[in-house]
Amino acid sequence: MRQSSVVLLSLCIGLPMSMPAVALTFQTRLENVQWTVAGDKFECRLSQAISDFGTGEFVRRAGEQATFRVTSGEAWHGGGSATLLAAAAPWQPGRGDINLGSVRAAAGEPLHSTQLQAGRLLRGLLEGRGPLLRQRTQQGGETFEVRLLPAKFSPAYRDYLACTAKLLPVNFEQIKQAQLGFPNGTDVDSLTQAKLDIILQFIKADPSVNRINLDGHSDNSGNRLINRDLSRRRALAVMQYLMANGVPEAQITIRFHGERYPLVPNKSEANRAKNRRVTLHLEREAAPETPPQAPPAAPAKSDAAAMS
């Protein structure tokens, strides 16, 4: 009779019979499971709401692979580490779980996986396994679990792949500072053009990036005046390429330093080639606030009008 009661309780609350003893398990009932996809050119998210807990989601930023994170409206977990598994679905009791190792866990913050762990979780979901996090509560130290179910995953995954196909090739952190090489002379070569085209693609997609600083450099082969002029001409070449591709001149600032700031010591031809460069730095500069205009003054009445 006792065993029957345990089976009935497990079916009612949606817990697998083979799970280890834990104080709390959070998961959405099977009939309520929904995977949702949202995103734009900068980020795609594939998520499932977790009843009474929060959200589990895969997040892929432009220029990166996906990571998996779990967020909660309450501070359930403490610091330290949590165990991440690609767990067999509750309706597959004979199937084993795959331990993917630990994830970062700071008290009150979302739990984040590595990109490798997220990739294995996605493959597991396609095979019928769901992400499962196991950790201790912040208060009391009892073990709890957070589980996402693999039900209804395939259609949402197709939408997620369609979203990721539209991502930009890079994100802001990856391109906010770039070294543009000028190994031969002062002309923008094909490799530098390719880098600039990627940067231009991002700038056009993100209008908040509205300031570009260009710093020209040289090696120490010539005298200082010649080197300074070479660094100026390199910065100007990049500026002209940007302007020819739609960047307003007012958004670009150039400086030129000659040989003063080598990237590497000028001890070999290979090193000198690295020092012949332009450093590009992107910024998001807030637009100055426009002071409110005072209402126009009422026209003064003439003496005749005042007397009438």
C-alpha positions as CSV (number, residue, x, y, z in Angstrom):
1,M,0.0,0.0,0.0
2,R,2.9,2.4,0.8
3,Q,4.6,1.7,-2.5
4,S,1.3,2.4,-4.4
5,S,1.0,5.8,-2.6
6,V,4.6,6.8,-3.7
7,V,3.8,5.9,-7.3
8,L,0.6,7.9,-7.2
9,L,2.3,10.9,-5.6
10,S,5.1,10.8,-8.3
11,L,2.6,10.7,-11.1
12,C,0.6,13.7,-9.6
13,I,3.6,16.0,-9.2
14,G,5.4,14.9,-12.3
15,L,8.6,13.5,-10.7
16,P,10.6,10.6,-12.1
17,M,10.6,7.4,-10.0
18,S,14.4,7.0,-10.4
19,M,15.5,10.4,-9.2
20,P,17.7,10.7,-6.1
21,A,16.2,11.9,-2.8
22,V,16.0,15.7,-2.9
23,A,14.2,18.3,-0.9
24,L,12.7,20.1,-3.8
25,T,12.2,19.5,-7.5
26,F,11.1,22.2,-9.9
27,Q,9.7,21.3,-13.3
28,T,6.7,22.2,-15.4
29,R,4.0,19.6,-15.8
30,L,4.2,17.7,-19.1
31,E,1.0,19.1,-20.5
32,N,2.1,22.7,-19.8
33,V,5.6,22.5,-21.3
34,Q,6.3,25.2,-23.9
35,W,9.5,26.1,-25.7
36,T,9.7,29.6,-26.9
37,V,12.1,31.4,-29.3
38,A,13.0,35.1,-29.4
39,G,15.8,37.1,-30.7
40,D,17.2,39.5,-33.3
41,K,20.5,40.0,-35.2
42,F,22.4,40.3,-31.9
43,E,21.1,37.4,-29.8
44,C,18.8,34.3,-30.0
45,R,17.1,32.7,-27.0
46,L,15.4,29.3,-26.7
47,S,13.7,29.0,-23.4
48,Q,11.3,27.0,-21.2
49,A,9.4,28.4,-18.2
50,I,9.9,26.4,-15.0
51,S,6.8,26.4,-12.8
52,D,7.2,28.2,-9.5
53,F,10.9,28.8,-10.2
54,G,11.9,30.8,-13.2
55,T,13.3,30.1,-16.7
56,G,15.9,27.8,-18.3
57,E,17.2,29.1,-21.6
58,F,19.8,28.7,-24.3
59,V,21.4,32.0,-25.2
60,R,23.5,32.5,-28.3
61,R,25.0,35.8,-29.0
62,A,26.4,37.0,-32.3
63,G,29.9,35.7,-32.9
64,E,29.6,33.0,-30.2
65,Q,28.2,29.6,-29.5
66,A,25.2,29.1,-27.2
67,T,25.4,28.9,-23.4
68,F,22.7,27.6,-21.1
69,R,21.5,29.6,-18.1
70,V,18.9,29.2,-15.4
71,T,17.3,32.2,-13.7
72,S,15.0,32.4,-10.8
73,G,12.8,35.1,-9.3
74,E,14.0,34.0,-5.8
75,A,17.4,33.3,-4.4
76,W,17.2,29.5,-4.2
77,H,20.8,28.6,-4.7
78,G,23.9,29.5,-2.8
79,G,27.4,30.1,-4.0
80,G,29.7,27.4,-5.1
81,S,28.9,25.0,-7.9
82,A,25.9,23.1,-9.2
83,T,25.9,19.8,-11.1
84,L,24.5,19.8,-14.7
85,L,23.1,16.7,-16.3
86,A,21.5,15.7,-19.6
87,A,18.8,13.7,-17.8
88,A,16.6,11.0,-19.2
89,A,13.0,12.1,-19.5
90,P,10.8,11.0,-16.6
91,W,8.9,8.6,-19.0
92,Q,12.2,6.9,-19.8
93,P,13.1,5.3,-16.4
94,G,15.5,2.8,-17.9
95,R,17.7,5.3,-19.5
96,G,20.8,6.8,-17.8
97,D,21.6,10.4,-17.2
98,I,24.8,12.0,-18.6
99,N,26.8,14.1,-16.1
100,L,28.1,17.2,-17.8
101,G,30.1,18.5,-14.8
102,S,29.7,21.6,-12.7
103,V,28.4,25.1,-13.6
104,R,29.2,28.5,-12.0
105,A,26.9,29.4,-9.2
106,A,27.0,32.8,-7.5
107,A,24.4,33.4,-4.8
108,G,21.3,35.1,-6.3
109,E,22.8,35.1,-9.8
110,P,21.8,33.0,-12.9
111,L,23.6,29.8,-13.3
112,H,25.7,29.7,-16.5
113,S,27.0,26.7,-18.4
114,T,30.0,26.7,-20.7
115,Q,29.5,26.6,-24.5
116,L,30.6,23.0,-24.6
117,Q,28.1,22.0,-22.0
118,A,25.3,23.9,-23.8
119,G,26.2,22.1,-27.0
120,R,25.9,18.7,-25.4
121,L,22.6,19.7,-23.8
122,L,21.2,20.7,-27.2
123,R,22.2,17.3,-28.6
124,G,20.7,15.6,-25.6
125,L,17.4,17.4,-26.1
126,L,17.3,16.1,-29.7
127,E,17.8,12.6,-28.3
128,G,15.1,13.0,-25.6
129,R,17.2,14.1,-22.7
130,G,16.5,17.3,-20.7
131,P,18.7,19.7,-18.8
132,L,18.8,19.1,-15.1
133,L,20.6,21.2,-12.4
134,R,21.2,19.9,-9.0
135,Q,22.4,22.2,-6.2
136,R,21.9,23.1,-2.5
137,T,19.5,25.7,-1.4
138,Q,20.9,29.0,-0.1
139,Q,19.3,28.5,3.3
140,G,19.4,25.2,5.0
141,G,21.8,23.5,2.5
142,E,19.1,21.0,1.2
143,T,19.5,19.6,-2.3
144,F,17.1,20.8,-4.9
145,E,16.7,20.1,-8.7
146,V,15.6,22.1,-11.6
147,R,14.5,20.2,-14.7
148,L,13.5,21.1,-18.2
149,L,11.5,18.5,-20.2
150,P,12.4,17.6,-23.8
151,A,8.7,17.5,-24.9
152,K,7.8,19.7,-27.9
153,F,11.5,20.6,-28.4
154,S,12.0,19.8,-32.1
155,P,9.7,22.5,-33.7
156,A,11.1,25.2,-31.4
157,Y,14.6,24.1,-32.2
158,R,14.0,24.6,-35.9
159,D,12.8,28.1,-35.1
160,Y,15.9,28.7,-33.0
161,L,18.2,27.6,-35.9
162,A,16.4,30.0,-38.2
163,C,17.0,32.8,-35.7
164,T,20.7,31.9,-35.3
165,A,21.2,31.9,-39.1
166,K,20.4,35.6,-39.1
167,L,22.9,36.5,-36.4
168,L,25.6,39.0,-37.1
169,P,29.1,37.4,-37.5
170,V,30.4,39.3,-34.4
171,N,29.2,41.0,-31.2
172,F,30.2,44.4,-29.9
173,E,32.8,43.1,-27.4
174,Q,34.6,41.3,-30.2
175,I,35.0,44.3,-32.5
176,K,35.0,47.3,-30.1
177,Q,38.8,47.4,-30.5
178,A,40.5,46.0,-33.6
179,Q,44.0,46.0,-35.0
180,L,44.0,46.8,-38.8
181,G,47.3,45.7,-40.4
182,F,49.2,47.7,-43.0
183,P,52.1,45.4,-43.6
184,N,53.0,47.1,-46.9
185,G,52.6,50.8,-47.3
186,T,49.5,52.9,-46.6
187,D,46.9,51.2,-48.7
188,V,44.0,49.3,-47.2
189,D,44.6,45.7,-48.3
190,S,42.1,42.9,-48.8
191,L,42.5,41.5,-45.3
192,T,41.9,44.9,-43.7
193,Q,39.0,45.5,-46.0
194,A,37.4,42.2,-44.9
195,K,37.8,43.2,-41.2
196,L,36.3,46.7,-41.9
197,D,33.4,45.2,-43.8
198,I,32.4,43.1,-40.8
199,I,32.7,46.1,-38.6
200,L,30.6,48.2,-41.0
201,Q,28.0,45.5,-41.0
202,F,27.7,45.7,-37.2
203,I,27.6,49.5,-37.2
204,K,24.8,49.6,-39.7
205,A,22.8,47.1,-37.6
206,D,23.5,49.0,-34.3
207,P,23.0,52.8,-34.6
208,S,24.0,53.2,-31.0
209,V,27.6,52.7,-32.1
210,N,28.2,56.3,-33.2
211,R,31.9,57.1,-32.4
212,I,35.0,55.6,-34.2
213,N,38.5,56.4,-33.0
214,L,41.3,55.6,-35.3
215,D,45.0,55.6,-34.2
216,G,47.7,55.3,-36.8
217,H,51.0,53.7,-36.1
218,S,54.3,52.8,-37.8
219,D,57.4,50.8,-37.2
220,N,60.8,52.4,-36.5
221,S,62.3,51.9,-40.0
222,G,62.4,55.6,-41.0
223,N,63.0,58.9,-39.2
224,R,60.4,60.2,-36.9
225,L,58.8,62.7,-39.2
226,I,58.4,60.1,-42.0
227,N,57.0,57.6,-39.5
228,R,54.5,60.1,-38.2
229,D,53.3,60.9,-41.7
230,L,53.0,57.2,-42.6
231,S,50.8,56.6,-39.5
232,R,48.7,59.6,-40.5
233,R,48.2,58.3,-44.0
234,R,47.2,54.9,-42.7
235,A,44.6,56.4,-40.4
236,L,43.3,58.6,-43.2
237,A,43.0,55.5,-45.5
238,V,40.8,53.8,-43.0
239,M,38.7,56.9,-42.5
240,Q,38.2,57.3,-46.2
241,Y,37.1,53.6,-46.5
242,L,34.6,54.1,-43.7
243,M,33.2,57.3,-45.2
244,A,32.9,55.7,-48.6
245,N,30.7,53.0,-47.0
246,G,28.3,55.4,-45.3
247,V,29.9,56.4,-42.0
248,P,29.5,60.2,-41.4
249,E,32.8,62.0,-41.1
250,A,31.6,63.7,-37.9
251,Q,31.6,60.3,-36.1
252,I,35.3,59.6,-36.9
253,T,38.3,60.9,-34.9
254,I,41.8,60.2,-36.1
255,R,45.2,60.5,-34.4
256,F,48.6,59.4,-35.5
257,H,51.5,58.4,-33.4
258,G,54.4,57.3,-35.6
259,E,56.6,54.8,-33.9
260,R,55.8,55.8,-30.3
261,Y,53.5,52.9,-29.3
262,P,54.8,49.6,-30.8
263,L,52.5,46.6,-30.5
264,V,55.6,44.4,-30.3
265,P,59.3,45.2,-30.1
266,N,60.8,46.3,-33.5
267,K,63.4,43.5,-33.4
268,S,62.5,41.7,-36.6
269,E,60.8,42.3,-39.9
270,A,57.8,40.2,-38.8
271,N,57.4,42.4,-35.7
272,R,57.8,45.6,-37.7
273,A,55.1,44.5,-40.0
274,K,52.8,44.0,-37.0
275,N,53.5,47.6,-35.8
276,R,52.4,49.1,-39.1
277,R,48.8,49.3,-38.2
278,V,45.7,51.3,-37.3
279,T,43.9,50.7,-34.0
280,L,40.1,51.1,-34.4
281,H,38.0,51.7,-31.3
282,L,34.2,51.8,-31.3
283,E,32.2,53.7,-28.7
284,R,28.6,54.4,-27.9
285,E,28.4,58.1,-27.2
286,A,25.2,59.4,-25.7
287,A,23.6,62.2,-27.7
288,P,23.7,65.6,-25.8
289,E,20.4,66.5,-24.3
290,T,18.6,69.3,-26.1
291,P,17.5,72.0,-23.5
292,P,13.8,72.7,-23.6
293,Q,12.9,75.7,-25.7
294,A,11.2,78.6,-23.9
295,P,7.7,79.4,-25.3
296,P,7.8,82.5,-27.6
297,A,7.1,85.8,-25.9
298,A,3.7,87.4,-26.5
299,P,4.0,90.4,-28.9
300,A,4.0,93.7,-27.1
301,K,0.8,95.7,-27.5
302,S,1.0,99.1,-29.1
303,D,0.0,102.2,-27.1
304,A,-3.1,102.7,-29.3
305,A,-4.2,99.1,-28.8
306,A,-3.7,99.4,-25.0
307,M,-5.9,102.5,-24.9
308,S,-8.7,101.0,-26.9
